[in-house]
Amino acid sequence: GVKESHQMAIFRIIAAILHLGNLEIQAERDGETCSISSEDEHLNNFCSLLGVELSQMQHWLCHRK
């Protein structure tokens, strides 16, 4: 009973969440910061599926504010 356009949006969100779970986050030496490679395939897929900017997502996944 769900329209095909809504199904595709739901599938896109689910796929993005699954890619987000596969991100490789590297902890820095101090243990308080982390980083994500901008060449991470899963980050690229996540951003393209949701239409968000890669550099912004990379920054905000690693900063608390």
N, C-alpha and C positions, 0 to 999 in steps of 0.2 A: 503494500500500500504506500510505499515511499516513491516519490517521483525520481526518475533517473538522474536528473540534475542534482537533486539532494543526495542521492546515493553516491554520486561521484565526489561531491564535497565531503561527505562523511568518510569515504575511502581515502581521500587525500589527507584529511586530518589524522586518521588512524595511521597511515603510512608515515606521516611526518613524526608522530609520537614514537613509532617503532624505530625510526632512524635516530631520533634524539636519544633513545636508550642505548644506542650503539656508539655514541660519541666516545672518543678516547680523550679524556681530560688528564693532563699531566700536572701533578703537584709541583710547586716550586720549592726551593730549598727551605724557606722559612716555614712552610706548612700552612701559611695563611693565604697564599695566593695560588692560582692555577692558570693554565693556559690551554688553548685548543688550537691545533694547527689549522691554518686557513685552507690547507689542502685536504682536510679531512673529508672523505667522500660522503659520509653520513651528514655532516654539517651542510655541505653543498646541497644535498638532496632535501634536507629539512627546509632550508631557506627557499629553494626553488618551489617546493610543494606549497609552502605557506605564503610565498611572495614577500618575504622579508629580506632586508639587507644583511648580507653575510657578515660584514665587519661589525655592525651593531649587535647582531645576535652573538657573535664571538665575544664581544666585550661584555655584554650583560649576563651571559651565562657564567662569567668568571668574577663578577663584581656584585657585591651585596646591595649596594644602594640603587 
